[in-house]
Amino acid sequence: MNLNLLLAVVILVSFIVTVVLAVGSYAAYKLRERRQPRAAFPSENSTYYFDRYMPPPPTGDGAQAAEP
């Protein structure tokens, strides 16, 4: 097998592999786009991981000093 034939075979195989990977990637992309998203939270008022922190309302003289 001479060098020219070897290089031609390497280029042909790499081209075929590239085309196969491109088609596979496109198919995976289309399958992912078709999939419907799941609901992230059970309801709109509940969170999945965290409880929302609500600071206590300001009271007393400290609230008056903080306002401009």
Secondary structure, 3 states (H helix, E strand, C coil): CCHHHHHHHHHHHHHHHHHHHHHHHHHHHHHHHHCCCCCCCCCCCCCCCCCCCCCCCCCCHHHHHHCC
